[in-house]
Structures are given as structure tokens and as C-alpha cells.
Amino acid sequence: MRFRILWVSLLITTFAIILYSLVSTQIFYNLSVKNSESALSVYMNAFDGEKYAPDDEGARAFSLALDGARVTILDGEGNVLGESEADSIETDHSDREEVREAIKSGEGFAVRSSDTLNKNMVYYCRAVQTDGGTILIRIAQFCESEWAMYAQLLPSFAAYMVFDVLGCLLFTYVATYFIMRPVEALTREAATGGRVQTGYSELKSLAEILNERNRDIELKVSELEEERKLVERAQNSKDEFIANITHEMNTPLTSIKGYAELLSSDLLDEEHKKQAYNTIVSQADRLTNLIACIINYSEIDSDDLPSYEVNLTEAAREMIAVLSPEAEQKGVKFIDETQDDVIIMSRHERVNQLLGNLMRNAVRYNREGGTVTVRLNFSRLEIEDTGVGIAPENMDKVFSRFFTVDKSHSGKNGGFGLGLAVCKKICTRSGWRISVESELGKGSKFTVDFGLR
């Protein structure tokens, strides 16, 4: 930045000096011409027609009286009668500007380069009455040209340029010091991450930009931190998912492997062999169901099929009818409090998964002689049981994968802890909110809020 300020200031001041020198030279030249014209006009008053004859001798005598000024005497038509300069060979000066003006109005001025002397001259010509008639007296004086004057001033301009460079260097150092100091203070303050403030009105816009940039950076850092946490949670969830799958699959595989080894040893009688075969089949079925549940859980994320109108009342009543035999075996009774013709936007298979998982859990984890109440209206679905309930410390884990309320029931009831996780995912993708209220030993109530109030 210092070099930029230096070059800009040098260019501006150099241009100003050159412009000033040209203008001042022109002004000085014009003043010089004016002074020469005034001097020649005064010199002309010293001419005496009786004293100076209209010939070369008279012209040289008058020139001598004027300290060497060039004198030309012409007749009334502009023809040369006498010339103080011996090398002049022209005899007709009627085409000269000053001569024409003198013939016309009595006097005339002109400034030009003399072809005879090869110098820039100021000419003054006046008509004078003598005994012999009207004659023209012309006096010429040497005058420096504009470029000659400018050339004489060049050494002075060079000195000015040296001082200009030194002055620009000093100005650049001082200016950048006082300009950059508050800017550097702003950048140091901005680097700390705090809010930047300044007392300079010219820098307030910069301070706002820095503050806005700091806010953007803080937001980006916050977003990156959130993404990092999400990645960590996803990784932990993935590891937990794999560990849970491994655990759930290990149990039936261990049983299958153990009974298969017993059968291969041929040490079992027929009754125990039949029991071993049944165990292998049941554990294989359990393993198949586990794989199907995992596939179904994963497919929900990639399910892009369109929704359509589903009669949730009919689906709920059909599910009650399907699960009633299982409920009767446990002495559990369904209570139907569903409102007619509740229509929602979803798909039959997803609605059946949601209803089936919630109702089946209400039956499985219920007590003998308990009830499962199904309430449905246009705002929400509620499934309330009188079962084992959920401990307070487990409430935040209810919708987690592979979580079961009571591990002792998992093998007995055939659950894998994926049902409520599936319900949660279905509700999230549909824009619904699922929640649970429970008291240990007294039962639970699951609520699905459709958000249609």
C-alpha cells in the first residue's frame, strides 16, 4: 500500500509541476512580449526625422541610439529605405504583419522568428510624418521563445522534482502511518473474534464488514461443529447398530450351531433330536425375521413412493381384529374408541407397520387381564396399555434401535427392539410427532400427533 500511495502521489505532483511549468512559462513569455512592446513604443518616441535620414546610415544611427535595437526605415508602401543590419537583403516588407497594421492604422506589433537573424523577435512599426512625406519606422528587439524559456527553466524543474520525490516519500510514510495504524488496530481486534469498534467515521463501514465476516465465521464454525457432532453420532450409531445386530444374530446362530453339533455327534435320543430340530428351525426363523426387520428399517429411508389417502379407522379396526386372538391368549382385551372415517395421507403398508408395532407391543408387554385402548380422531392416534410400563431412566431410549423395555421378554416375545424405531422413522418422514407417557408397573400410552388441528 505504501508503494501505491508513493506512486500515486508522485504521479499527481509530477503532473502538477509539469503543468505549472508550462503555464508559468506561457505567462512569463506573454509578460515578456508585453514588456518588449511597451519598451519599443517608448523607444519609438526618440525618433527625429530631421536627425535620422531615411537611409541605411540613418537606420544605423537610430539603432546605435537605442543600444543596438534593429531599425528598419520603410516608405509608405512598405519598401525598405534603410536597414541597420547590413546582411538584410529584402527590400519589400509590405507583407509583414506589423507593417500592414502600421499602413492601415498608424502602428502595429508582431512577434515571430526573423528569417534574417534566425531569432525570435518583437517588431513594432509606426507611421511617421516627415517633410518628404509619410515613412514607416520599424524597431525590432530580441525576445526568447516559449521553448527557449522553458529550456532555461528545466534545471530548476529538475531540482523541484528531487524535492518532490523526497516530499512524497515523507508524505507516504507519514500518511500510511496515520492511516494504517487504526486499520491495523481494527484487524488485530477482528482477529480476536470480538466485536470491532472504531471512532473513525471513515472506518465504520470496514468495521461492520469485519463484524459481519466474524459472524459468518462463527456461524460456519458452529455449523462445522454441529456437522462434526452429527458425524460422530452417526458413527457411534453405526457402531452401536452393528454391535446390536451382531448380538441379536449371535444368539440364534449359537443355538443353531450348538444343536447342529449335538445332532452330528449322534448322542441324542429321538425325543431330544426332535427338540433340537425344532430349536434349530425356530432360531432360523428368528434369524430370518431379524434380517427382514433390518431390511424393512433400512428401506424406510430410501422410500420415495408417493402418498395417498388411507382410511386410518379401517386400518386400525382391521389390526385389532388380527391381533385379538393373540391378545385373548394372554387375557388382554382391546377397547375400540376410534372415530369413523379418519383419512390421512400415507400408504397402507406404512400405516399397518405403525399400527401393528404399537398394538403388538401393547399386547406383548401387557399383564394378564389387562386392556389395550385404541383412540383415534382427526388429530391424533393413542394406544394405551395397562402393562409393565417403562422406567424413567429408559424413557429417552424407547425409540432407539434394539431397545426393549424388559430384556427378559425379548426372547419370549420374539421382539428385537426395532418396532418402535420403525414407528419413529415412519412418523418423522410423514411429518407426524410420536411421543410416549409411561409409569413403571402401570402401563404406557403412545401418541401420534398428525398435526391436523
C-alpha positions in Angstrom: 0.0 0.0 0.0 2.9 2.4 0.8 4.3 1.9 -2.7 0.9 2.6 -4.2 0.4 5.8 -2.3 4.0 6.8 -3.2 3.5 6.2 -6.9 0.1 8.0 -6.9 1.4 11.0 -5.1 4.5 11.1 -7.4 2.3 11.0 -10.5 0.0 13.7 -9.2 2.7 16.0 -8.1 4.8 15.4 -11.2 1.9 16.2 -13.4 1.1 19.3 -11.3 4.8 20.5 -11.6 4.9 20.0 -15.4 1.5 21.7 -15.9 2.6 24.5 -13.6 5.9 24.9 -15.5 4.1 25.1 -18.9 1.5 27.5 -17.7 4.1 29.7 -15.8 6.4 29.7 -18.9 3.5 30.8 -21.1 2.6 33.6 -18.6 6.2 34.7 -18.3 6.5 34.7 -22.1 3.4 36.8 -22.6 4.6 39.3 -20.0 8.0 39.4 -21.7 6.3 40.2 -25.0 4.2 42.9 -23.4 7.2 44.5 -21.8 9.1 44.4 -25.1 6.1 46.1 -26.9 6.0 48.8 -24.2 9.7 49.4 -24.4 9.7 49.6 -28.2 6.8 52.0 -28.1 8.8 54.2 -25.8 12.0 53.8 -28.0 9.9 55.0 -31.0 9.3 58.4 -29.3 13.1 59.1 -29.6 13.0 59.1 -33.4 13.6 62.5 -35.0 13.0 62.8 -38.7 15.4 65.7 -39.1 18.2 63.9 -37.2 17.9 60.5 -38.8 17.8 60.3 -42.6 15.7 57.7 -44.3 18.6 55.5 -45.4 21.0 52.9 -44.0 23.1 55.5 -42.2 20.1 57.0 -40.5 18.8 53.5 -39.5 22.2 52.5 -38.0 22.4 55.8 -36.2 19.0 55.4 -34.7 19.9 51.8 -33.8 23.0 52.9 -32.0 20.9 55.4 -30.0 18.7 52.5 -29.0 21.6 50.4 -27.7 21.7 48.1 -30.8 18.0 47.5 -31.5 17.3 46.6 -35.1 15.9 49.6 -37.0 14.2 49.4 -40.4 13.0 52.5 -42.3 10.4 52.0 -45.0 8.4 54.2 -47.3 4.7 54.5 -47.1 4.2 51.4 -49.2 6.5 49.1 -47.1 9.6 49.3 -49.3 12.9 49.3 -47.4 14.7 52.7 -47.4 17.2 51.9 -44.7 18.3 48.9 -42.6 20.6 48.8 -39.5 21.5 45.2 -40.2 24.0 45.0 -43.1 23.0 41.4 -44.0 19.4 42.2 -44.8 18.7 41.8 -48.5 14.9 42.0 -48.6 13.6 45.3 -49.9 9.8 44.8 -49.7 8.3 44.3 -46.2 4.7 45.2 -47.2 3.6 41.6 -46.3 4.8 41.8 -42.7 2.0 41.9 -40.2 3.4 44.9 -38.3 3.9 46.8 -41.5 0.4 46.1 -42.7 -1.1 47.3 -39.4 1.1 50.5 -39.5 0.0 51.3 -43.0 -3.6 50.7 -42.0 -3.9 52.2 -38.5 -0.6 54.1 -37.9 1.2 51.4 -35.8 1.5 47.6 -35.5 3.0 44.9 -33.4 4.2 41.4 -34.3 6.2 38.5 -32.8 7.9 36.0 -35.0 11.2 34.4 -35.9 13.4 36.6 -38.1 14.5 34.9 -41.3 17.5 37.2 -41.5 18.7 36.9 -37.9 17.2 33.4 -37.2 16.0 34.7 -33.8 12.6 35.3 -32.1 11.9 39.0 -32.4 9.3 41.5 -31.3 8.5 44.1 -34.0 6.9 47.5 -33.6 6.2 49.7 -36.6 4.9 53.3 -36.6 4.0 55.7 -39.4 5.9 59.0 -39.1 5.3 62.2 -41.0 8.4 63.9 -42.4 9.0 66.8 -44.8 9.4 64.2 -47.5 6.1 62.5 -46.7 5.0 59.5 -44.6 7.6 56.9 -43.8 7.4 53.8 -41.6 9.9 53.3 -38.8 10.2 49.7 -37.5 12.1 48.7 -34.4 12.8 45.0 -33.6 14.1 43.6 -30.3 15.2 40.1 -29.5 12.8 38.0 -27.3 13.3 34.5 -26.1 10.8 32.0 -27.5 8.5 29.9 -25.2 10.5 26.7 -25.6 13.8 28.6 -25.1 12.4 30.0 -21.8 11.2 26.5 -20.8 14.6 25.0 -21.6 16.2 27.6 -19.3 13.8 26.6 -16.5 14.5 22.9 -16.8 17.3 22.8 -14.2 15.1 24.5 -11.7 12.3 22.0 -12.5 14.7 19.1 -12.0 15.6 20.4 -8.6 11.9 20.7 -7.8 11.4 17.1 -8.9 14.1 16.0 -6.4 12.4 17.8 -3.6 9.1 16.4 -4.9 10.4 12.8 -4.6 11.7 13.5 -1.1 8.5 15.2 -0.1 6.4 12.3 -1.5 8.5 9.8 0.4 8.0 11.7 3.6 4.3 12.2 2.9 3.8 8.5 2.1 5.5 7.4 5.4 3.5 9.8 7.5 0.2 9.2 5.7 0.5 5.4 5.8 1.5 5.5 9.4 -1.6 7.5 10.5 -3.9 5.7 8.0 -2.7 2.2 8.6 -2.4 2.4 12.4 -6.2 2.4 13.0 -6.7 -0.1 10.2 -4.1 -2.4 11.8 -5.8 -1.9 15.2 -9.1 -3.0 13.6 -7.6 -6.1 12.1 -5.9 -7.1 15.3 -9.2 -6.6 17.2 -11.1 -8.6 14.5 -8.6 -11.4 14.7 -9.5 -12.0 18.4 -13.1 -12.7 17.3 -14.7 -10.0 19.3 -16.9 -7.1 18.0 -14.9 -4.5 16.2 -15.5 -0.8 17.1 -13.8 2.4 15.8 -14.0 6.1 16.4 -13.2 7.0 12.8 -16.3 7.5 10.8 -14.4 6.6 7.6 -13.6 3.1 9.0 -17.1 2.3 10.4 -18.1 0.6 7.2 -14.9 -1.5 7.3 -15.7 -2.3 11.0 -19.2 -3.5 10.0 -17.7 -5.7 7.3 -15.2 -7.2 9.7 -18.0 -7.8 12.2 -20.2 -9.4 9.6 -17.3 -11.5 8.5 -16.7 -12.6 12.1 -20.3 -13.5 12.5 -20.2 -15.6 9.3 -17.0 -17.3 10.5 -18.6 -18.0 13.9 -21.7 -19.4 12.1 -19.5 -21.6 9.8 -17.5 -22.8 12.8 -20.8 -23.6 14.6 -22.1 -25.4 11.6 -18.9 -27.4 11.2 -19.0 -28.3 14.9 -22.6 -29.4 14.5 -21.7 -31.5 11.4 -18.8 -33.0 13.4 -21.1 -34.0 16.2 -23.6 -35.4 13.7 -20.8 -37.4 12.0 -19.7 -38.6 15.4 -23.2 -39.5 16.4 -23.7 -41.2 13.1 -20.5 -43.2 13.5 -21.4 -44.1 17.1 -24.9 -45.0 15.9 -23.4 -47.1 13.2 -21.1 -48.9 15.6 -23.9 -49.4 18.0 -26.2 -50.7 15.2 -23.6 -53.2 14.1 -22.9 -54.3 17.6 -26.6 -54.8 18.3 -27.1 -56.7 15.0 -24.1 -58.9 15.9 -25.5 -59.6 19.4 -29.0 -60.3 18.1 -27.7 -62.6 15.4 -25.2 -64.3 17.6 -27.9 -65.7 19.9 -29.8 -67.8 17.3 -26.6 -68.7 15.5 -25.1 -70.0 18.7 -28.2 -72.1 19.4 -28.3 -73.4 15.8 -24.6 -74.3 15.9 -24.8 -75.9 19.3 -27.8 -78.1 18.4 -26.3 -78.9 15.0 -23.1 -80.2 16.7 -25.2 -82.3 19.1 -27.1 -83.8 16.2 -23.9 -84.6 14.4 -22.4 -86.3 17.4 -25.3 -88.9 17.3 -25.5 -88.9 21.1 -29.2 -87.7 21.3 -32.2 -90.0 21.5 -35.1 -89.4 19.2 -37.0 -87.2 21.6 -34.0 -84.9 22.1 -33.3 -84.9 18.4 -36.8 -83.7 17.7 -36.4 -81.0 20.3 -33.1 -80.0 18.7 -34.6 -79.9 15.2 -37.4 -77.7 16.5 -35.0 -75.3 18.2 -32.9 -75.0 15.0 -36.0 -74.2 13.0 -37.3 -71.7 15.5 -34.0 -70.0 15.8 -33.6 -69.9 12.0 -37.0 -68.3 11.7 -36.0 -65.8 14.4 -32.8 -65.0 12.4 -34.9 -64.7 9.2 -37.3 -62.3 11.0 -34.4 -60.3 12.3 -33.0 -59.8 8.8 -36.4 -58.9 7.4 -36.8 -56.3 10.2 -33.4 -54.8 9.5 -34.1 -54.6 5.7 -37.5 -53.0 6.4 -36.0 -50.5 8.8 -33.3 -49.5 6.2 -35.8 -49.3 3.3 -37.8 -46.6 5.0 -35.0 -44.0 4.4 -35.0 -44.7 0.7 -38.8 -45.0 0.3 -39.8 -42.3 -2.3 -43.1 -43.8 -3.3 -46.0 -41.2 -3.3 -48.5 -41.0 -0.5 -52.3 -41.3 -1.0 -55.4 -41.2 1.1 -55.7 -44.0 3.7 -58.7 -44.7 5.9 -56.9 -45.0 9.2 -60.1 -46.0 11.0 -60.5 -49.1 8.9 -56.8 -50.0 9.2 -56.9 -49.7 13.0 -60.0 -51.9 13.3 -58.5 -54.5 10.9 -55.3 -54.6 13.0 -57.4 -55.0 16.2 -59.2 -57.9 14.6 -55.9 -59.5 13.5 -54.3 -59.2 17.0 -57.4 -60.1 19.0 -56.6 -63.9 19.0 -53.1 -63.3 20.4 -54.5 -60.8 22.9 -57.2 -63.3 24.1 -54.5 -66.0 24.7 -52.9 -63.5 27.2 -56.2 -62.5 28.6 -55.8 -59.0 27.2 -58.9 -57.1 25.9 -59.0 -54.5 23.1 -61.1 -51.4 23.7 -62.0 -49.6 20.4 -62.6 -45.9 20.7 -61.8 -45.0 17.1 -63.8 -42.2 15.2 -65.2 -43.2 11.9 -63.6 -42.3 8.5 -60.4 -40.7 9.7 -58.4 -40.1 6.5 -54.7 -39.4 6.4 -52.1 -39.1 3.6 -49.8 -42.1 3.8 -49.6 -45.7 2.4 -51.3 -48.9 3.6 -48.1 -50.7 4.3 -46.6 -47.9 6.4 -49.9 -47.4 8.3 -50.1 -51.2 9.0 -46.5 -51.2 10.2 -47.2 -48.3 12.6 -50.4 -49.7 14.0 -49.0 -53.3 14.1 -45.9 -52.4 16.0 -47.7 -50.2 18.6 -50.6 -52.6 19.2 -48.4 -55.7 19.2 -46.1 -54.2 21.8 -49.2 -53.1 23.9 -50.3 -56.8 23.9 -46.9 -58.4 24.4 -45.8 -56.2 27.3 -49.3 -56.2 29.0 -50.3 -58.1 32.1 -52.8 -60.9 32.1 -56.3 -59.5 32.3 -55.1 -56.1 31.0 -56.5 -53.8 28.3 -55.3 -52.1 25.2 -57.3 -48.9 24.4 -57.1 -47.6 20.8 -58.3 -44.0 20.5 -58.4 -42.3 17.1 -59.7 -38.9 15.8 -58.7 -36.5 13.1 -55.9 -35.0 15.3 -54.2 -38.0 16.9 -53.8 -41.7 17.4 -53.5 -43.0 21.0 -52.7 -46.6 22.0 -52.7 -47.1 25.8 -52.0 -50.3 27.7 -52.0 -51.5 31.3 -48.7 -53.4 31.0 -45.3 -53.3 32.6 -44.6 -49.7 31.8 -41.2 -48.0 31.2 -38.7 -46.9 33.8 -37.9 -43.2 33.9 -34.3 -43.7 33.0 -35.3 -45.6 29.8 -37.8 -43.0 28.5 -35.2 -41.4 26.2 -34.3 -44.8 24.7 -37.7 -46.0 23.8 -37.4 -45.2 20.1 -33.8 -46.3 19.8 -32.9 -49.3 17.7 -32.7 -52.7 19.5 -34.1 -51.3 22.8 -36.6 -53.5 24.6 -38.5 -52.5 27.8 -37.6 -55.7 29.5 -34.7 -57.8 28.2 -36.2 -60.8 29.9 -39.2 -60.6 27.4 -37.2 -60.3 24.3 -36.7 -64.0 23.7 -40.1 -64.9 25.0 -42.0 -62.4 22.8 -39.7 -62.6 19.8 -39.0 -58.8 19.8 -35.8 -57.3 18.5 -36.3 -53.7 19.7 -36.8 -52.4 16.1 -40.6 -51.9 16.2 -40.7 -48.5 17.9 -37.6 -47.3 15.9 -39.6 -48.1 12.8 -42.6 -46.2 14.1 -40.4 -43.2 14.9 -38.9 -43.2 11.4 -42.3 -43.5 9.7 -43.7 -40.6 11.7 -40.7 -38.4 11.1 -40.8 -39.0 7.3 -44.6 -38.3 7.4 -44.3 -35.1 9.4 -46.0 -36.5 12.4 -44.9 -36.4 16.0 -44.8 -39.5 18.2 -44.4 -39.4 21.9 -44.8 -41.7 24.9 -46.1 -41.4 28.5 -45.5 -44.2 30.9 -45.4 -45.2 34.6 -43.5 -48.3 35.6 -45.8 -51.1 36.5 -49.0 -49.3 35.4 -48.7 -49.1 31.6 -47.8 -46.8 28.7 -49.6 -44.5 26.3 -48.1 -43.9 22.8 -49.5 -40.8 21.0 -49.1 -40.0 17.3 -50.0 -36.3 16.6 -50.9 -35.8 12.9 -50.6 -32.0 13.2 -54.1 -31.5 11.5 -55.6 -29.2 14.1 
